[in-house]
């Protein structure tokens, strides 16, 4: 399995062709794009991936949605909490694998997203299940720089009935940031690890050699303000 999750920042805007090129050059099996939007740049990404042999599925939030693309056929359904005013969730069923691609909102508004993801994980315990995307959350002791704003809903993050694939591989001493806050005259930039891959026991049994890492090149190239989350194995 080779997957890439990349928050494309505000729908990609005029960066969409360059984002598409970056993704196509890596040729993953599965792609999740949080902050995809149903607009002209979104159409560039969707059509471009389909032209390269991907099946695509999208779900819209009030502003930002999620695009999921895969080289294998799948069935899909949107499962965003009905009361949500931002954020989006989409589930893809591949028969022997289920992926929930996510873009969580900020602050306490993500609480129902955690509840729904936990319920989907519990309902999928018998098949390989992967939660992938931008959860806008981490652990306050491990997943942000000391001066960074504290995460909300950390108890729900820690209570997910799934394993954090990056953390289980790299250990609690490891630090890596997938997004940085904006610098201002009064505030320095701080790093946060908010892009995640969580999996159940069935997933880890099927993909025992999976490796989870961050590729910082999209952020360094100013294609987006996030690093890409990479799963291989």
C-alpha positions in Angstrom: 0.0 0.0 0.0 1.2 3.5 -0.9 -0.9 6.4 0.1 -0.5 10.2 0.4 -2.6 12.5 2.5 -2.0 16.2 1.8 -4.1 19.2 2.9 -4.0 21.4 -0.1 -4.8 24.7 1.7 -7.9 26.6 0.6 -8.8 24.3 -2.3 -5.5 24.6 -4.0 -6.3 27.8 -5.9 -3.8 28.6 -8.7 -1.5 25.9 -7.2 -3.7 23.1 -8.4 -1.7 22.2 -11.5 1.5 22.1 -9.5 -0.1 20.0 -6.8 -1.4 17.6 -9.4 2.1 17.3 -10.9 3.6 16.7 -7.5 1.1 13.9 -6.8 1.3 12.3 -10.3 5.1 12.1 -10.1 4.8 10.0 -6.9 2.1 7.7 -8.3 0.6 6.5 -5.1 -2.2 3.9 -4.9 -4.5 6.1 -2.7 -4.7 9.9 -2.3 -6.6 12.0 0.3 -6.9 15.7 -0.2 -8.3 17.6 2.8 -9.5 21.2 2.0 -10.5 20.2 -1.5 -13.2 22.5 -2.8 -15.9 22.0 -5.4 -14.7 24.8 -7.7 -12.4 25.4 -10.7 -9.1 24.4 -9.0 -10.9 21.4 -7.5 -12.1 20.3 -10.9 -8.5 20.5 -12.2 -7.4 18.1 -9.5 -10.3 15.8 -9.8 -10.2 15.6 -13.6 -6.4 15.3 -13.6 -6.4 12.4 -11.3 -9.2 10.6 -13.2 -7.2 11.1 -16.4 -4.3 9.3 -14.7 -6.4 6.2 -13.9 -7.8 7.1 -10.4 -11.3 6.7 -9.3 -12.3 9.8 -7.3 -14.9 10.6 -4.7 -15.6 13.9 -3.0 -17.6 15.3 -0.2 -18.2 19.0 0.5 -18.1 20.9 3.7 -19.5 24.4 4.1 -16.1 25.7 2.8 -13.6 22.8 2.6 -14.3 19.2 1.7 -12.2 16.1 1.0 -11.2 14.4 -2.2 -10.3 10.7 -2.1 -8.7 9.0 -5.1 -7.6 5.4 -5.6 -6.3 3.2 -8.4 -8.6 0.4 -7.2 -12.4 0.7 -7.6 -14.4 1.4 -4.4 -17.8 2.3 -3.1 -18.1 5.5 -1.1 -20.4 7.5 1.2 -20.2 10.9 2.8 -20.5 10.7 6.6 -19.9 14.3 7.8 -21.8 15.0 11.0 -25.1 16.6 9.9 -24.8 19.5 12.3 -21.3 20.4 11.0 -20.7 23.9 9.6 -17.1 23.1 8.5 -15.1 19.9 8.0 -15.9 16.8 6.0 -15.7 13.0 6.2 -15.8 10.4 3.4 -15.7 6.6 3.7 -14.4 4.4 0.9 -15.0 0.6 0.9 -12.6 -1.5 -1.2 -14.1 -4.8 -0.1 -11.1 -6.0 1.9 -10.2 -2.5 3.1 -12.0 0.6 4.4 -10.6 4.1 4.5 -12.1 7.1 6.2 -10.6 10.3 4.8 -11.1 13.3 7.0 -10.8 17.1 7.4 -11.7 18.1 10.9 -12.8 21.6 11.9 -11.1 23.6 14.7 -11.8 23.9 18.4 -14.8 22.1 20.0 -16.5 21.8 16.6 -14.5 18.7 16.0 -16.0 16.7 18.9 -18.8 15.1 16.7 -16.2 14.2 14.1 -14.3 12.2 16.7 -17.5 10.5 17.9 -18.4 9.6 14.3 -14.9 8.3 13.5 -14.8 6.2 16.7 -18.2 4.7 15.7 -17.0 3.9 12.2 -13.9 2.3 13.6 -15.9 0.2 16.0 -18.2 -0.9 13.2 -15.2 -1.9 11.1 -13.3 -3.9 13.6 -13.4 -7.1 11.5 -11.8 -5.6 8.4 -8.7 -3.4 7.8 -9.7 0.1 8.6 -7.7 3.3 8.2 -8.5 6.9 9.3 -6.5 9.3 7.2 -6.3 13.0 6.9 -6.1 16.4 8.8 -7.6 16.0 12.2 -6.5 19.4 13.4 -5.6 17.7 16.7 -2.8 16.0 18.4 -1.5 15.4 21.9 -0.6 18.5 23.8 2.4 16.9 25.3 3.8 15.4 22.1 2.4 16.9 19.0 3.0 20.6 19.2 5.8 23.0 20.2 5.6 24.2 23.8 4.4 27.7 22.9 1.8 26.5 20.4 -1.9 26.9 21.1 -3.3 23.9 22.9 -5.5 21.4 21.1 -9.2 20.9 21.9 -10.7 17.4 22.1 -7.5 15.7 23.1 -9.3 13.2 25.2 -11.3 12.0 22.2 -8.1 12.0 20.1 -6.4 9.7 22.6 -9.5 7.5 23.0 -9.8 6.6 19.4 -10.0 2.8 19.2 -7.1 2.8 16.7 -3.3 3.0 16.6 -1.5 6.2 15.6 0.8 4.7 12.9 3.4 7.4 13.0 3.7 7.5 16.8 3.8 3.7 17.2 6.7 3.5 14.6 8.7 6.5 15.8 8.0 6.5 19.6 7.0 9.1 22.1 10.4 10.9 21.9 10.0 11.7 18.2 8.9 15.1 17.0 7.9 16.1 13.5 5.6 19.0 12.4 3.1 18.8 9.5 1.9 22.4 9.8 3.2 25.7 11.3 1.2 28.5 12.6 1.6 31.9 11.0 4.2 34.2 12.3 3.1 37.7 13.3 4.7 40.8 15.0 3.6 39.5 18.3 3.8 35.7 17.8 6.4 33.3 16.5 5.6 30.4 14.3 5.0 27.1 16.1 5.0 23.6 14.7 2.1 21.1 15.1 1.5 17.5 14.0 -2.1 17.5 12.9 -2.1 15.2 9.8 -2.5 11.6 10.9 -3.0 8.0 10.0 -4.8 5.8 12.5 -5.4 2.1 11.9 -7.1 -0.9 13.6 -5.6 -4.3 14.4 -6.9 -5.9 11.2 -5.1 -3.2 9.1 -1.8 -3.8 10.9 -2.2 -7.5 10.5 -2.7 -7.1 6.8 0.0 -4.5 6.3 2.6 -5.5 9.0 5.4 -3.6 7.3 3.6 -0.3 6.8 5.8 2.7 7.4 4.5 6.2 8.2 6.4 9.4 7.5 6.1 13.1 6.5 7.3 14.6 3.2 7.9 18.3 3.8 8.6 19.1 0.2 5.1 20.4 -0.7 5.3 22.9 2.1 8.9 23.8 1.1 7.8 24.3 -2.5 4.9 26.5 -1.3 2.4 24.2 -2.9 0.5 24.2 0.3 1.0 25.0 4.0 1.1 21.3 5.1 3.5 18.5 4.8 2.3 15.3 3.1 1.7 12.2 5.2 3.1 9.1 3.5 2.1 5.4 4.1 4.2 2.7 2.5 4.1 -1.1 3.0 
